[in-house]
């Protein structure tokens, strides 16, 4: 059986976190979702430091990353992931309210797997997530 690795959701907005969790469930994704509320917490999780010092060595299947985060922004997290050989192959989907081309270009340069402007409706978010079935790291309920 395929290993079911967790999804990291790095998002400071409670509303956006709740919508994403609901949309992932609606798409019947079985991966556990670990919710982190700021960039510093994400770096601690990835580095197995602070409160995450004893966590399993399992790498995330996917990182869902907001850009505008407290303490450490999303682009800095993306840079840290791509500069670390252990994490360089993890898929990273940037979820941002910014549709600015400069942000998209920077995300591309830094190696984001995808850049998604946060949809304006829940149904659009559910549809967007349904396109992620190509991500072999995700496990969907039959």
N, C-alpha and C positions, 0 to 999 in steps of 0.2 A: 504494500500500500504506500502511496505517496506521502511523504512527510508534509504535514500541514504547518507551515511557518507563519508567524504572526504578521499582521499589517501594522505599521506604525502610522498613526494619525497625529500629525503635529499641527495643532490649530488652537488659537487663543480664544476664539469666539465660541461661547457655549452654544448658541443657536446653530452655528455652522457645524459644530461637532455633532450635535444631536441629529441634524438633518443628514449628515454623512453616515452616521451609524445606522439610521433608519433606512437610508437608500442602499447601503451594503446588505442589510438583512433582506430588503425587498428583492434584491438580486440573488438572494440565497447563497451568499458567499459564506463559507464555513470557517475561514481563517479567523483566529482570535484577533481582535483589534485592541492594540495598546494605545491609549490616548495620552498624549503629552501636550502640555499647555503653553510651553514656551521653548525657544531655541536652546537655552541652557540645559533644560531638562532633557531635550533630545540628545544633545552631545553627551550628557552623563549616561543616558541609557545606552547609547552606542558604544561608549567607552567602558561600560560596566563599572561605573564609579558612583559615588554618593549612595543614594538609596538603592541603586541598581547593581551594587557591587557583587551580589550573589546570584544575579539572574543567570539563567542558562546561556550557553555560548551561541545559541541559535541566532542566525542572522534573520532580519526581517525579510519577508517575501516581497514586500512593497512598502515604500514610504510615500505617504500622502502629505504634502508639505505646503503649508501656507507661506507666503512670502513675508508679510508684515507681522513679525512676531516680536514679543518683548525679549529683551536681553541679547539674543543672538538672532539675526534675521534668517529667513529661509535660504537665501543665496549663500550665506556663510555655511549653513549646514550642508547644502549641496556641494560646496567646495570641499568641505571636510570629508564627505563621503567619497567623492571622486579622487581625493588625494591619498586615500587609505586603501591599499591593495585588498584588504579583507572585505571592504564594502564597495569597491568600485563597480561591481557588476549588479548591485541591487537596483531594481527599477525605482525611479523617483518620479512621481507625478506631482507637478506643481499645481496647486489649486489657489488661484488668486482672483481678487476682484479687479485687478488691473489687467486690462487688455492692451497695455502699452507695448508697442513693438520693441522698445529698448529692453523691457523686462523679458519678453519672449526670446529675443536674441541672446541676452545674457544667459538665460536658462539653457538654451541650445548649446552655447559655447561651453558651459560648465557640465554638460552631459545629462540634462534632464531627459527622461524617457518620453515625457509628454508635458504639455502646458495646457491647462484647462482654466478658462475664465469661469469663475463660479456661476453656474446657471441661475437664472432669475426665478425659476420655479422648481419645486420638488420633482415633478414629472421629468423635467429636463435633466436633472441630476441622476435620476434613476436610469434614464436612457443612456446618458454618458457612461455610467458605470457598466451598463450591459455591453458596451463595446470592449470592455477590458477582458472579455472571455479569451482573447488572444494571449493574455498574460498567463503563461503556463504555471507560474508560481501560485496562482490563486486556485482555490478548490471550491467548486460550485456544487451545491446540493442537487442531486438528480431529480 
